[in-house]
Each structure stands twice: as structure tokens, then as C-alpha cells.
Amino acid sequence: MKILNQVENFFGIISKKIGKHPIVPFILFGLVIASIGFLPHTGLMRWGTMGVFAYIVIFTVVAMGLNLLLGFSGLISLGTAGFVGAGALGLGVFINLGFPFELAALMVLIIAGSMGALIGLFSLKVEGIYLAIATLFVGEILRQIYTQLEIFGGQAIRIGAIRFFGFIELSMINQFQRSILFLLITTMMVMMMIIMHNIVKSKTGRALMAMSRSQHAAQAMGISLLKYRLTAFVLATLFATFGGIMYGLYYQNVPTTAWTLDLSLFVIAMVVVGGMKSIYGTFLGVFIIHGIPNLWLKNYFGDISYIFSGILIILVIIFYPYGFVYIWYDLKRLYIKHKLRWMKKQVIKDE
């Protein structure tokens, strides 16, 4: 127990120092995830496993956007997958037209952000299930565009090696460059985590929280529903589109048929299971929904692995309705309980 106390004091000192700099935990978290990109070179991990973690990193950014919308703003969208596809496929279209990567990514974000603003305007007229149905059809319209227009290349659009600043080229074919791509998308994820943290802690975040609890009360406090609904939808759209750009950047071959309602529902499940209003919980939710079935369950149960992950989701929702990330508080409470019991025994023993 003395060793445990020393460990607790050590981590307590570190956490106090880190707590003064809210950005530092995100950077440390990013460094841990980034190290995965170099494990295949040591033989400790397969390249396919790293690809699963790349998907988790990408969809953490997508789910963070929906968390801003669903968790912090109290709004719903079933069209998330359409905007992820817009980021990935739009990037491919512009690059194949001869645009540099940086300009292509910027143009895609501007177009998607404009669409998000239009949806935000429309959301002022509808509520609840009607808003969900409206965003569902937005996603379906985008999916039809991707599969029907020849500019998107039929079944998939080939992006190929990405060139940065006109001279740095990174390709999935080269294993070392693939690790650099993983490091790059992890850096992007950390950047988006920091941006989300700053949004949540700002005046905008407080306004979104107030709007999620009661729109009438928010209006009474002088919060503009028009302004902050537009903000919520634009932010969610930009996060989803940015995740799509990361997808195109890493995989460099983008299917046109993958951006369906099923994917949008999976993203909602990632947010709910991991923890609404939690940045780390979003990562945890993506890991539970996508990582656990693909990293472990498929090895033992094959194609029926998602049945077991579905059961896992139900259990999480029953026992942790606010998200699985809150298991940390239960573990901390259990540790304190056992520590107090041990201290009580020590006092009785000394007497």
C-alpha cells in the first residue's frame, strides 16, 4: 500500500502541473496514439491493425462534430455520413482536377460549411424527429450524387499519393510513408480536440449548452437561436468534412457507396456510447463501436462479431447512460473506498 501511495502522490503532482495547461493532456494523448504508427516496423503490430486505428482516429474527429451538435446543442443530424463523403470524395475530385492538396481541402471545407449553414437555417423551422428526417434526406441526396455523377468515378475515386506544398509526397504504398500519414492524421485529431475544447470553454460553448437545456430559457437570457443553431450545424459539418479529408489523405482510395445512413447511425452510437459532452469519451466510443469488433471479436466470431458489439452497446447504455467514459469515476470511487477501508484497519491495528 505504501507503493500505491507513492504512485498516487507522483501522479497527483503531475496532474496538478498538467492541469494548469489544458492543451498538454491532448498532446500527450496524441503522442501515445501516434506511437502506434511505428509499431508495425518493429513487428509488434500488423499493418492492418494500424489501419483500424487510423479509422478510429478519423472518426473521432467526425464524432466530435456530432457531439457538438447532439451533446452540447441538443440537435440531431442523420446526414453525417454524407458530409464525411463530401470531404473524402470532394478532396479526390479537386486533386484529380489538378488543384494542390491544401487548396482542394480548403474549397471542400468552404462548400460543406455553406451547406451546414443552410441546414442550420432550415432547422429553425423544424424540431425533433422532423429535423432528423430532414437531415436524413440531405445525407441520402448526397449519397445519390456520389453514386450517380461520373465525376466521382463510379465505385471509387482514386486519389493516389498526396503532395504537400508542391514537393513533399506521401503514399500508402510505401510503408514508412504510411506511418508518416498516420502521424499526420493523429496530429490533425489532436488539433481538432484542442479546437473543440476551446469552443466548449468559450462563450459559444456556454450558449450551446444553454440552448440544449431549454431554448426558451436561452432566448430569455438573450441567446440568439439563429446564430447558435447556425454555429452548431456549421461546426458539425466542418468536423465531419475534415474527417472525410483525413480519410482521403490516409486511405487515398475513396469508395462512393460507403456514405450511407448506417454509417451516420454508427457515428451517433459512437457519441452516445463513449460519452456525450466528452472529448475523450468520443474517442472511447469510436474504439468500442469500431475498434473492439475489428481488433478482437472478428478473430473469434467472424462475421457475427457485430452481434456481440451490439450487446456490448446495450450493456453500456443500461449501466452508463451518460457514456462509458464515466466508468473512470466509478473506478476512482472504488479505489478511494478500498483505501479508506485499509486506513481504518491500520488505525485499529495500531491501537
URFENFEN-V283709 format. One record per residue. RES is the residue in one letter. OMEGA is omega in whole degrees, 0 to 359 (none if undefined). D_LAST is the distance of its C-alpha to the last C-alpha in whole Angstrom. Layout:
RES:OMEGA:D_LAST
RES:OMEGA:D_LAST
This chain:
M:178:19
K:178:20
I:179:23
L:178:23
N:178:22
Q:178:25
V:179:27
E:179:26
N:180:27
F:181:30
F:177:31
G:178:30
I:180:32
I:182:35
S:178:35
K:180:35
K:180:38
I:183:40
G:178:39
K:182:42
H:186:44
P:180:45
I:186:48
V:179:45
P:178:44
F:179:47
I:178:48
L:177:45
F:179:46
G:179:49
L:178:49
V:180:47
I:181:49
A:180:52
S:179:51
I:182:52
G:182:56
F:179:55
L:178:54
P:180:57
H:181:58
T:183:56
G:181:56
L:182:53
M:176:54
R:180:57
W:178:60
G:178:60
T:177:56
M:177:56
G:177:59
V:178:57
F:176:54
A:178:57
Y:179:58
I:179:54
V:182:55
I:184:58
F:169:57
T:178:54
V:179:56
V:182:58
A:176:55
M:177:54
G:178:58
L:177:57
N:175:54
L:182:55
L:186:58
L:185:56
G:187:52
F:185:53
S:180:56
G:179:56
L:184:60
I:174:61
S:175:63
L:181:64
G:184:66
T:183:64
A:179:65
G:181:69
F:172:67
V:176:66
G:178:69
A:179:71
G:184:69
A:183:69
L:178:73
G:176:74
L:180:73
G:180:75
V:183:78
F:178:78
I:179:77
N:175:80
L:176:82
G:179:82
F:173:79
P:184:76
F:185:73
E:181:72
L:179:74
A:180:74
A:180:71
L:181:71
M:179:74
V:180:72
L:180:69
I:180:72
I:181:74
A:178:71
G:177:69
S:177:72
M:178:72
G:178:69
A:178:70
L:178:73
I:177:70
G:176:68
L:180:71
F:183:72
S:178:68
L:184:69
K:184:71
V:181:69
E:169:66
G:186:63
I:180:65
Y:175:68
L:178:67
A:180:65
I:180:69
A:179:70
T:175:68
L:182:69
F:173:72
V:177:72
G:180:70
E:177:73
I:179:76
L:179:74
R:179:74
Q:177:77
I:182:78
Y:185:77
T:186:78
Q:183:82
L:183:82
E:182:84
I:180:82
F:168:79
G:177:80
G:183:80
Q:182:77
A:176:76
I:182:76
R:179:76
I:182:74
G:182:74
A:180:73
I:179:72
R:180:73
F:178:71
F:174:73
G:184:76
F:179:75
I:184:72
E:180:72
L:183:69
S:176:70
M:184:68
I:179:70
N:186:69
Q:179:65
F:179:64
Q:176:65
R:177:64
S:177:60
I:177:61
L:177:62
F:177:59
L:182:57
L:181:60
I:175:59
T:176:55
T:177:56
M:179:58
M:179:55
V:178:53
M:180:55
M:175:56
M:180:52
I:178:52
I:180:55
M:179:53
H:180:50
N:178:52
I:183:54
V:183:51
K:183:50
S:176:53
K:179:55
T:179:57
G:179:54
R:178:53
A:179:56
L:178:56
M:179:53
A:180:54
M:181:57
S:182:55
R:179:53
S:181:56
Q:180:60
H:178:61
A:178:58
A:178:59
Q:179:62
A:178:61
M:177:59
G:179:62
I:181:61
S:178:65
L:179:64
L:183:67
K:189:66
Y:170:62
R:175:64
L:180:66
T:181:63
A:182:61
F:178:64
V:179:65
L:180:62
A:179:61
T:180:65
L:178:64
F:180:61
A:180:62
T:178:65
F:174:64
G:176:62
G:176:65
I:176:66
M:178:63
Y:179:64
G:180:68
L:184:67
Y:187:65
Y:173:66
Q:172:70
N:192:71
V:176:71
P:179:72
T:186:74
T:187:73
A:192:69
W:189:68
T:176:68
L:179:66
D:180:64
L:178:63
S:179:62
L:177:60
F:179:58
V:176:57
I:179:56
A:178:54
M:181:52
V:184:52
V:183:50
V:182:48
G:180:47
G:176:46
M:181:48
K:178:48
S:180:46
I:179:48
Y:177:45
G:177:45
T:177:49
F:180:49
L:179:46
G:178:49
V:180:52
F:181:50
I:185:49
I:184:52
H:187:54
G:184:52
I:178:50
P:186:53
N:181:55
L:186:53
W:189:51
L:180:53
K:180:56
N:184:56
Y:187:54
F:176:56
G:186:59
D:180:61
I:183:59
S:182:56
Y:173:56
I:181:56
F:176:52
S:175:52
G:176:53
I:178:50
L:179:48
I:180:49
I:180:49
L:179:45
V:181:45
I:180:46
I:187:45
F:179:41
Y:184:42
P:178:45
Y:178:44
G:184:44
F:180:42
V:183:41
Y:173:39
I:179:37
W:181:35
Y:177:33
D:178:32
L:179:31
K:179:29
R:179:27
L:179:26
Y:180:25
I:180:23
K:180:22
H:179:20
K:179:19
L:179:17
R:180:16
W:179:14
M:178:13
K:178:11
K:180:10
Q:179:9
V:179:6
I:181:5
K:181:5
D:178:4
E:none:0
